Amino acid sequence: MSATRPHRTAETDQETTMADSVIDDLIKRSNTLGADPRNTNFAGGNTSAAGTRTDPVTGQPVELLWVKGSGGDLGTLTEDGLAVLRLDRLHALVDVYPGEEREDEMVAAFDHCLFGKGGAAPSIDTAMHGLVRAAHVDHLHPDSGIALATAADGEKLTRECFGDRVVWVPWRRPGFQLGLDIAAIAEENPQAIGAVLGGHGITAWADTSEQCQANSLEIIRTAEAFLAERGRPEPFGPALEGYGALPEEQRRERAAALAPVIRGLASTDHPQVGRFTDSDVVLDFLAAAEHPRLAALGTSCPDHFLRTKVRPMVLDLPADAPLEDAVARLRELHEEYRAEYRAYYERHATPDSPAMRGADPAIVLVPGVGMFSFGKDAKTARVAGEFYVNAINVMRGAEAVSTYRPIEESEKFRIEYWALEEAKLARMPEPKPLATRVALVTGAASGIGKAIATRLAAEGACVVVADLDAGKAADAAAELGSNDVAVGVSCDVSDAVAVAAAFAEAALAFGGVDLVVNNAGLSISKPLLETTERDWDLQHDVMAKGSFLVSREAARLMSAQGLGGDIVYIASKNAVFAGPNNIAYSSVKADQAHQVRLLAAELGSEGIRVNGVNPDGVVRGSGIFAGGWGAQRAKVYGVPEEELGAFYAKRTILGREVLPEHVANAVFALTAGELSHTTGLHIPVDAGVAAAFLR
C-alpha cells in the first residue's frame, strides 16, 4: 500500500513566507499599540491577523487566525504568545453554538480549532477576532474609549463623536455571543472602522495590518479630542476642603507610616505585597468633592475590576488628620469593607459559584497621601494600581461629558467569579517559597549579603538591597531584576535616621518588610595592644549598634503589620571561638549572637522569629576579606593570602571551603517555612569547626 506524501513547492514556500510576514506585522502592530498606555492597559486587549499557511498533513493551503493568547501583554508580545486556530473550524462553531446560557463551553471548543500545537491558550475574546469578517482586528482598552463606553448616554455620544464611522455595541459579557454581536454589526455597517463596546472598550478592524492600526488610533485619538473639547473643567467637582495633597516630604513620610498598617489589613485573608502611588492623577481625584461617590461605583472594564476588585477602600478623613486617628479609622473601614464584600458575594453567588477568594481590598485610597495597591507579588500590586489610575481617567472622561455609569454590580460578579476566570487562576504556577515576602538585607551590594539577596529573590521574595554605597546598592538590585523584584537603598546602619529612612523606602516600594538580614559588617584584625579605640568603636557601631538599630526598626514595622516576620543575624563562628589577634571583631560577633537570643525571647509574642548564622571565614567573594581583612588573617596564620580559603578549609572537619552561597542557603532554610517553629537558633556554616560547636 502506498501513499502520496505532501511535498514542498514554490507555492508552498510562498505561502510560508506570506504567513511569516503576517505574523511579523501582527507582532509589530501589537507592540506599537501596547507601548502607549493611552491605547491600552498592561495585559489588556487582543490583536489578531488572518492568513494562509500550508497544512503539512494535506499539503493544501488552510486559512488561519493568529490572535494574542490568554494572559499576554501587547507591548511585549512575541510569536510564542499567539494562539493559532483554523478559521474554517472556528466559523463552524457558529452552527453548534448552544446559546448564551452555555457559551462558556465555547472556550473549550476553541481547543478543537487549533492548528498544529496551537501556540498559546486561546482567550475568551477569540470569537470577536475570528467571526468579524476582516483580516485584522484590534480589541483595546483605551481610557478615552472606555470613558464613552461608561457614560450614561454613551450610545448618543458615540454617534456625536464618530458619526457612522464607529458603531455602538451594548454591554455584553466577553464571549462567543459578543463576537457574534460585533460581527453582525460590522456586517450591517460596511462603512464602519470599529465599535465602542458598552462598559468595556473598543474594537477596530481592517483588511491590512497597517490600516487596522490606523483605525484603532483614529478611534482613540478622536475620542480623546472629543472629551477634551466637550468636557467641563471640573469633572470631579470642586476641591474638598482639607483633602488636598500634602507637601511631598510630609506625604511620603505619612505614606511610609501607613503602609505597613494598610498592608497588614489587606493581608487578612492572604499575604499581599503592596505598592504606593502618589501621582497627580490620584491626588487630584482624592482632593475633589465627588471622589467618594465615584469610588463607590467601582470600575467597569473587566480588565480593571478583575485586578482592582469591585471597588476600593477609601479613607474618609482629611489629609492632616492625626496619624493615630487615620490608623484607627482605617481599621474600622476595613471591617466594614470586609462585611460589604461578603454581602456582595452572597447577593450574587449561586450554588455553582467558586468560593469567595478573599474579602480584603486590592486598592486603598488615602486623601492627601495617595494610593496603596496590593497583589500576590510586586508586579501584580503595581499593575492593580495602574489599572485604578486607568479607572480614574475613565471616570474623568465620562463625568466631563456625561455621568459615569459602570456596568451593573451583578455583571461584575459574573466576571469576577466566572468559572473561566477560576480555571485561569488554577493554571497559574505554584508560588515560590518566599512569594509575598519582602526582605531587607544590609550590606547586600557584595559578598555574603549579595549572595543572600540573590537567593531570596530567586525564591520569590521582593528584596531591598541596603548598603552604605547607594550606587552599588542600586547596581546590585538591578542585577536581580526590575523594581518589581528588588530596589537599592543607601543605609548607614550605625545611623538611626538612615536606618529608619531605609525601612521607609522599603514600605513605599513593597508595602512593608517581613524578613530582615543583619549582614552589614567589617573587620580589623589586630593584636590587643595594637587595637585602637577607633578600631573597637567602628566595629561595634556597625555590627553591634547597627544590628540593634536595624532590628529595632524591623520590629516596629513588623508589629504595625501584624504579620510576624523573621530577623536573621549573620554572626560568625568567632562568636564562640577564641582566636588570636581578633579582640574587637570576635567581641562584637558575640554581642550579635546574644542579641539573637534576647530578641527571640522578646519578639516571639509578635510572631517574629530571630535566628542567626555562624559562618567560618568566607574568603571568595567577600568584601571584608578583599578590603584588607584577608591579608591580615593570612599574616596571622602565616599563609599566602591567595591560599587563605584553602587554609580555612583544611582545618575543618569536612575539609571544605565556605562560600557566600552556603550562608545564603542557611538564611533560606531559616526563613522559607520549614523551620516555622524555630527561634533563637544559631546555624553553624563552617564546614565543621569543633572548637565552635554550640553547647
N, C-alpha and C positions, 0 to 999 in steps of 0.2 A: 504494500500500500504506500502510495507516495502523496506528498502534499506540496503545494506551491508556497514557497517561503516569500513573504513580502521583501522586496529589495529596494535599496535606495536609488532614487532617480534624481535628475536635476530639479524636477518639480518638487520632490520631497525636500531637497536641500533648501530650495527657495522658500517653502512653507516654514521650515525650521528657522531660517534667517528672519522671516517676517514676524514669526511669533516672538523671537528674541527681541526684535525691535519694539513690538507691542509691550512686552514686559518692561523693557528699559524705559520706554516713555511713561508707563504707569508709575514706576518707582520714582522717576524724576518729578512727575506731577505731584505725587503723594508727598514727597519730601519738601517740595516747594510750598505747597499749601500748608503742610503741618508745621513748617518752621516759623510761621507767623501766628502768634496767639490770637490775632484778630479774626483768623479764619476758622480755627477750631481749637478745642482744648486738648490737653495731653491724652492720648489713647482714645480720643473721641472721633467718631465718624468713620466712614469707609470710602474707598475708591475702588473702581473696577475697570476692566477693559476686556473686550471680546476679540477673539482672533481664531485663526485656524492652525492646527498642527496635525501631522500625520499620525494616525493610530498605528503603533508598532505591531499590533496583532493583525489588523486587516490590511494595512498598507494604504488605507483610504484617508482622505482629509476628514477632520472632525472639528466642529465648532466648539470652542472652549471659552470659559469665563474665568479670568484671574481676578480675585477680589480679596481685599485685605481680610485676614482671618481674625478670629475672636481674640480680643485682648491686646492686639498690636497697636503701635503708635505710628501715625502717618509721618511724623517728622523724622523718624529713624527707621522706617520700613525698608526691609530688604526682600529679595525674592523668596527667602525662606518663610517670610511672614504672610505669603499669599496662599489662599485656598484655590485649587484648580478643579473646576467642575465642567462636565459636558452639558452644553446648553440644550441639546435635544432632550436629555433626560430631565433637566431642570424644568423645561417648558411642559414636559409630560406630566409633571406633578399637579398642574392645574386641573387635570381631568380626574385626579384621585383625591384632591383636597377635600377633607371631610367637613369643613366649615370652621368658623371662628372658635367654637366651643372646644374643638380638638386640634387647634392649629399648632400647639406645642409639639405634636407628633411630627410636624413637617421638618423640624430641625434634625431629627434622627434620619428622616428621609433624604436630607442633603448628602449624607454619607454614601448613599446608593447612587449619587450623581457624580462622585469624584472620578477624576481621570488619573489613572496610574495610582501612585501612592497618595495623591490628593493634596499634598502640601499641608498647610496649617488647618486647624479646625475651622469649618465654616461658621460665621457668626449668624445671629438672628436676623441681620439685615441682608442676608444673601439674596432673598427673594426680590427685594427692592432693586437690586442690581441686575438680576437675571431676567426679570419679567418686563422691565422697561425696554422698549424696542429701540435702543440706542447702543452704539458700540462702546461708549464711555459714559460712566455715571459717577458722580461725586455726591456723597451724603456727609454734610458737615454741621458743626455746632457753633457757628459764629455768634458772638454776643448780640450783634445788631440784628441778625436774623431771628434769634430766639426772642429778642425784645418784641418784634412784631408778632411772633408766634404766641406770645403770652399776654398780649394786650387784649383787653376786654372786647374790643372791636377789631381784632386782628385781620379778619377777612376783608373788611372795608378798607383798612389802612394798607393792606397788601395791594388792593386794586389802585388806590391813590398813589402808592409808591411806584408800582411797576406797570400799571395798565394791564394789558392782557399778555405781557411778556413773561410774567411769573404768576402761577395759579396757586390757589389756596387748597390745602388738603386738611380737612378737620382732624382733630386728635384721634389717633388710634394707637393702641399699644404696638410697639415694634413686632413684626412678624410677617407671616405669609399674606394675611389679608391686607396689611398696609402696602405690601408690594403690589398686590392686585389693584388696590385703590390708585396708587401713583401711576401704574402702567395704564390704567383706564383713562385717567385724567390727562396724561401725556398724549394718549391716542386721540382724545377728543379735542385737544388744543395743540395742533401741529405748529402753531406759531410760538409756543412757549419754550423757553430755555430751561425752565426749572420750576420748583414749587417751594412754598413755605409750608412746613408741616406744623399744624396747630400744636402749641405747647412743647415743641420738640426741637426743630432745626430747619435746615434747608436741604433740598436735593436739586442737582443740576445735571444735564445730560447733553451729549453732542455726538457727532459722527467721528470726530477726531479728538485725540487727547489734548492737543493744543487748544481747540475750541471749547472743550469741556472745562479746562482750567480757566479760560477767559470768561465763560459763562458763570462759573462759581464766583469768581472775583467781581464780576459785574453785579451779581445779586448782593454780595456782601458790601461792596463799596456804595452801591446805590442806597441800600438800607441805612448805612452809616450817615450818608449825606442827608437823607430824609429826616432822620432823627435829630441831626444837628440843626437843620433849618427849621423844622416844625416844633422842636422841643421847647418846653418852657424852662426858664433859667434855674429854678429850684425844684427839681422833680421830687426830692425827698423832703420838701417843706423847709420852713425857716430853721435857723440854728436853735438848738435846745440849750438853754442857759445851764452852764456848768458841765456840759458834755463835750466841750471842745478838746482837742488834743493837748496833752500835757507837753511841756518842753521836752526835747529829745532825751536829754540825760535823765531827767526825772521819770520820763515814760519808760525807758528801758530798765531803770532801777526798780520801778514798781512791777514791771513785767517779770523780771527775774525773781522777785519775791513771790509773785503769784503763781508762777509757772509750776513749781513742784506741788503746790496745793491743788491746782486745777488738774495736773496730770494724775495725781492720786485719785481724785474724784472720777476722772474719765477712765480710770483703770479698775473700777469697782468690779466689773464682770470679767474683763480680760485685760492683761497688761498692755499698755499702749505707749508708743513713742510720740513725743509732741513736737510741734513746730510753732514758732512765734512769727507773726507778720504785723508790721505797723506801717503798711503802705498808705499813701494818701487816700487811695480808694476806700480802704477800710475805715480810716479815721474820719473822713468826711461823711461817710454813711452813718456812723455811730454818733456824729455830732448833730445830726438833723432830727427834726421832731417826728418824722414818720417812720424812723427805723424800727420801733417796737412792733408796729402794725405789719410792716413788710417782712421783718424777720419771722414773725409768727406764721405768715403764709407759706414759708418754706420755698424751696427751689422747685423747678418744673421739669427741665430737661432730664430724662432718665440718667444720663451720664453724671449729672450733677448730684441728684439726691442719692444715688447709689453710693456715693462717696462721702457726702456731707450729712447724710441721714435726713429724715423728713423735715426737720427744722433745727436751727441752732439753739443753744442756751445763751441767754443774754443777761448780763448783769444790769440791774435796773437802779444803779446808783450813779451819782455824778462822779466825774473823774477824780476830784480831790477828796472824796470820802476817806475817812481814816482807814488805814490798811486792815486793821482788825475787824472793822465793820464790813469791808469788802469780802474778807475771808468768811466771816460768819454768814453773810448773805449768799455767797456762792454755795456754801454747804446747804442752805435752805433751798435754793433754786435747784440744786442737783437732786434733792429728794423729790421735789415737785416734778422735775423733768422725767425722772425715772417712773414716777406714778403715771404721768401723762403718756409716756411712751408705751407702757404696759396697757393702758386703756386703749390707745391707738391700735395696738396689736390685737387686743381682744375684740375690738369693734369689727375688725375686718377678717380675722383668721377663720378659716374653715377647717373641717377635720383633716383635710389633705395638706394644709399649710405646714411648711417647715417650722421647727421650734424657734421661738424667739431667740435671736442671736446675741442680744445684749441691749440693755436699756440706757447706756451712758451716751452722752453727746459726743459727736465727732468734731463739732465746731463750738467754741465758746468765745463770745464777743464781750469785750470789756471796754466801755466808752472811755475815750481819752487815752487809752493804752494800746489796744489793737485786738488781734485775733489769735487764738490758740487752736490749732488743728491737730487731730490725732489719728493714728493708724497703727497697723501691725509692724511697721518699720518707718524709718525717717522719710523714705520716698513716698510711701502711701500717705503719711501725715502731710508732707509738702503738697502733694497733688490735691488732697482734700481741701487745703487752704486755697490753692489756685482755683479750684472749682468754685469755692464760695466767692472769690473775687469775680469770677465769671458771672455768678448769680447776681452779685451787686450791680454789675454792669448791665445785666439784663433788666433788673428792676428799674434802674435809672432810665434806660431807654423806653421801657413800657410806660412808666409813670410820666415821662416827658411828653408823650403824645396821647396818652390814654390812661387807663388804670391797669395795674399789674394783676393778672388773674392766672395763676398757675393751674395745672391740671388738678382734678379732684383728689382728695386725700385717699379715697378708695383705689384710684388708679395707681397712685404712688405705692400703696401697699401691694397691689397685684404685681408690680415690677420688683419691689424690694424683696418680697417673699415668693418670687416666681420659682417654680421647680427648676427652670433652666438656669436661673442665677445660682440656685443651690448646687446644681450639678457642676457649674463652673467653679464654684468655691471648693467643691470636693476634689476637683482635678488639680488644685494648687499643690505644689510640692510641700512635703513636711517641713516645718520651720527648723532652722538650725538651733543647736542647744542654747545659744545665748541671744536668740532673737528677742526683741523688745527690751533688751537690757542696754543701759547706757554706762559706759566705762570711762573713767578718767584716770590716766596713768601719768605720774610725774616722772621727769627725766626720760621722756619717751622718744626723744629725737635720735637716740643712738643706743647701741649696746643692748643690755638686758631689757631696758624699757621699750625700745623699739621692737624687739622680738615679742614682748608681751602684747603690745598694741597690735602687732600684726596677727598674732594668734587669736586674740579676742575678736578682731574684725572678721577674720576668716570663719569664726564660729558664729557669726551673726550679730555681734554687738555693734552698736554705734560707739565710736571711740573719740574721746577728747585727748589729743596729744598735747600734754603740758610740758613745757621745757623753758629753761631760763632764756634760751635763744629763740626769739619769736620766729625768725626766718627759718631756722632748722625745724622748728615745730611745724610750720606751715608746709615745708617740703616733705617731711615725714608723713604728715596727714595726706598730702596729695598722692603719695605713693600707695596709700591704702585704698584710694578711690575718690569718688566725688564727695561733696559735703553732705550727701545723704549717708555716707559711711563714716567719715572722720573729719574733724576740724582741728586746727592747730591753735593753741593759745600760749601766750607768754605767761610764765609764772615763776617768780622767785619764792620758793616755798618757805623761806625764812621771814617773809613779809606778810603779815596777816591781811593787809589791804589787798595785796596782789593775789593771795590765795582766794579771798572772797570774790575778787573780780573774775578769776578763772572759773569758779563754780557758777557765777552768774552767767558767764558766756556759755557754759555747758547747759544751763537751764534754758537759755534763749535758743540754743541750737537744737536741743533734743528733748526739752521739757523737764529735765532733772538729771539725777545721777543715781545709779543702782550699785555700781561696782567701782571701788577706788583702790588703786595700787600705789602704795608709798614706795617708790623706787628711786627717787632723786637722791644722789649721793656723790661723794668724792672721798678721796683717801690720801693721807700724807703719812708715809712710813718713816718714822724716826725713833731712835732710842729715847728713853725717858729724858735724859739730860739735854738732848738736843730739841725736844718738843717745846715749842713756844706757846705762850698763852693764845696767840693768834691761831696757831695750828689747832689747838684744843677748841677754841670758840667757834672757828669756822666750821669744823666738822659737826659740832653739837648744834650749831644754828641750822645747818642744812638738814641733818638727819634726825636729831632728837627733837629740836624745836619744830623743824619743818614737818615732820610726821605728825606731831601733836596738832599743829595748826591745820594741816590738811584733814586729819581725822575729825577734828572738831567741826570744821565746816561741812564735811561729809555727813556727820551725824545730824547736824542742824537741818540740812536739806533732806536727808532721808527720813527724818522724823516728820517733816512737813508733808512729805509724800505719803507716808503711812504704808509703804510697800516693802519695808525691810530693806536688806541690802548686804553687801559684802565689802569689808575693808581688808586688804591684804598688805602685809609689810614684807618687803624684800630685805630681810635682815642678813645674817651671814653665819657660817659655821663659827666665825670668830666671836659670836655672841656667847659661846660656851667653851671655846677652845682657847687656851692660853699660848700665844706665840710671842716671839721676841720682837722688839722694836716696833710696837704697834699699839701703844697705850691709848691714844686718842680714838683711833678708829674702832678698836675692839670694845672700848668702854661705851661708845655711842651705839654700837650694834647690840650690846647687852641692854642698853636703855630701850631701844626699839623692841627687843624681844619681850621685855616686861610690859611695855605699852600694849602689846598684843594681849597678854593675859589680863591686864587691868581693864582694857576696853571690852574684851569678850565678856567679862563679868558684869560690866556696867550697861552695855548696849543690848544685851540679849532680850530684854523686855520689849525692845522696839523691833525685834526681829532682825537685828543687824548682827551678822556673824563677823568675827575678827580672827584672822589666822595669819600665819607667817610662813615664809620660805627661807631656808638657810642654805644658800649656795656655798660651795667652795670657790676658790679663785677662778673666775671666768675671764680668760685671757683674750681669746679670739673674739673680735667684735666689740670689745669692752671699751667704752670711753674713758673709764677710770684708769685702766691699765695703759691705754695709749697716752694718757696725759701725764705720765711720769711714775705712777704707782708701780707699773710693771718693772721699770728699771730699778726702782728702789728695792722691791721684793727680790728681784734676781740677784742684786748685790748682797742682800741678807743671806740668801741661800747659796751663794757662790756658783751660780749657773749663768750662762749667757741668756740675755733677755728673750731671744727668739726660741729658747728651749724651755721657757718657764712653764708653758702649758703642759708639755710632756713631763716636766719635773713634778708638777702637781698630780698628774695622772698616776705616776709611778708610786706615789706614796699612799694611794687609795686602795681599798680592798678590792674593788672591781678593776682597777688599773685603767680607768677611762677618763678622758678629759671632759670637763663640764663646759657646755656651750650655752649661749643665751637662750636657745630654743628649749633646752632642758628645763630652765627656770620657768619659761612661758608655759610649758606643759604642766608644771606643778600648779601654777596660778589657775589654769583652765580646770584642772582636776578639783581644785578647791571651790570653784565658783559655778560649775556647769550643772549642779543639781544632784549629782550622785552622792555628795557629802553634805546633804542638806541639814543634817543633824550634828554637824561638826563645827565647833568653835573653840578658840583658844589653843589651836594646834599649830606646831611648827613642823614643816616637812623638810627634812634634810635633802638637798640636791647636791651631794658632794662626792658621789661615786663610792662612798663608804670611808669615813674617817673615824676610826674607833674612838679617838680622843674627843670627838664632837658628838658622840651618841648622847641622846637626850635621856635623862634619868628622872 
